[in-house]
Amino acid sequence: MTTVLSADWVLPVEDPSIPQGRLAAPIRDGAVAFEDGRIAAVGPAAELGWGTRYEGAAIVPGLVNAHTHLEYAVYGGFGDGLPFDRWIATHMQRKALLGFDDHLAIARFGAVENLRSGVTTVGDASYSGAAALAAAELGLRATVYLEVFGSDPDAARARFAALSETARPALSERVRLGASPHAPYTTSMDVYAAMAELGLPLMTHLAENREERQWLVDGSGPWAESRGKHLLPPIGTTGIRALARRGLLSPNLAAVHCVDVDVEEGQGLLVDSGTGIVHCPRSNGYLGSGVADFFTLYDHGNRIGIGTDSPNSAGDFDMFAELRTSLILSRAQTRDPESSFSAEDILMLATLGGARALNLDAEIGSIVPGKRADLAVIALADTALHPWDNPASAVVLGGSPEHVQATLVGGEIRYEKGNGEWQRHRSAAVDARRRMLAGASAAPPGSASSP
């Protein structure tokens, strides 16, 4: 059975008939037809039929939140304003107070929050494996990268195997498994190599700030004064160069942050290896990590997507806030809006760009016949951007979770404005946050050993 949705505008993002890098033109009074979970046609509603009509709205590809931590959905504000090393220690202490049921309750809320923000796919770095179960239950498309830490490859393999058993019941064509060696300062190159041998998608936090570079190169900088159990010894070079020397940079790897990247790394090692990059501007800003020059990275051919990171470092999973921050920072860096990213470019990075960074662009990221029917309906009739001038600008500048009318994954509505799912999951997650706060006030400073 064919289903048709129509709206004031359809923004396909990609048109296979034009060269890559050029965006598809928006379709006024457009429609999308889909059947069996895949897009059958896109074009004018006058030709495809009006179907279910959304007035004052745009239909866009489902947003791809290319780096999340669903299990930290209620960690917002923990350690706010602290230096990075003390911030992550606070995060570890709070997390250690929870059990698996708490992780699952929080991850469910995180999945709903993403769907409520028009997100249909996440690249999630998962500490407990609960993110896989939550994504499967709520209908969110996900690559769940199970996190490993430490210097011992055998211990990392054992941890990964245990987490895999937790996640295995959730795996399907929609929820797939990956591995996440956490970062070069918490994970040895031998552990990175062990995870690469699994042949699964990989994700890592990389080049997040200058303190990381200082510590890894020669053990200097602020981290030398407050070294915790979660830091491995210096390795004499940067994380990007260490991975490159071991042949561990590859198209199978998504490198998150890449704030402190020099010319050889960003315009040579990363792009030449095909490594994906995930830009998280709000997290980078809140933590004082800096501003990634992602415009230059993109301009030199890197595959770049956008992610919110976790509410512990960005406040929430609001992808529209992330898009606006990306747009603002890119224009502030170039000091010329005409030579920087346009709103259309940013929408592309949040959809097809994220899909490319996660190696999912053959299936998702644009409204193209044959791809999965992952769609978001954004209603902007009650904003200052309506009536429409430029629909992509309206979506990027005026979009918010409150304006998402519906989010569809594989042609099925997984979020619809006004349903009660959001509040139910929020209540359970908030209870877990209360337990963290109560436990933190009653216990001495931390005993956790991994981020």
Secondary structure, DSSP 8 states (H G I E B T S, - for coil): --EEEEEEEE-----TTS-TTS----EEEEEEEEETTEEEEEEEHHHH---EEEEEEEEEE-EEEEEE-GGGTT-TTTTTTS-HHHHHHHHHHHHTT--HHHHHHHHHHHHHHHHHTTEEEEEEEESSSHHHHHHHHHT-EEEEEEEE-BS-HHHHHHHHHHHHHHHGGG-SSSEEEEEEE--TTTB-HHHHHHHHTTTS-EEEEES--HHHHHHHHHS-SGGGTS--TT-----SS-HHHHHHHTT--STTEEEEE--S--HHIIIIIHHHHT-EEEE-HHHHHHTT-----HHHHHHTT-EEEE--B-HHHHSS--HHHHHHHHHHHHHHHHT-GGGS--HHHHHHIIIIIHHHHTT-TTTSSS--TTSB--EEEEE-TTSTT-S-S-HHHHHHHH--GGGEEEEEETTEEEEETT-SHHHHHHHHHHHHHHHHHHHHHHS-S------
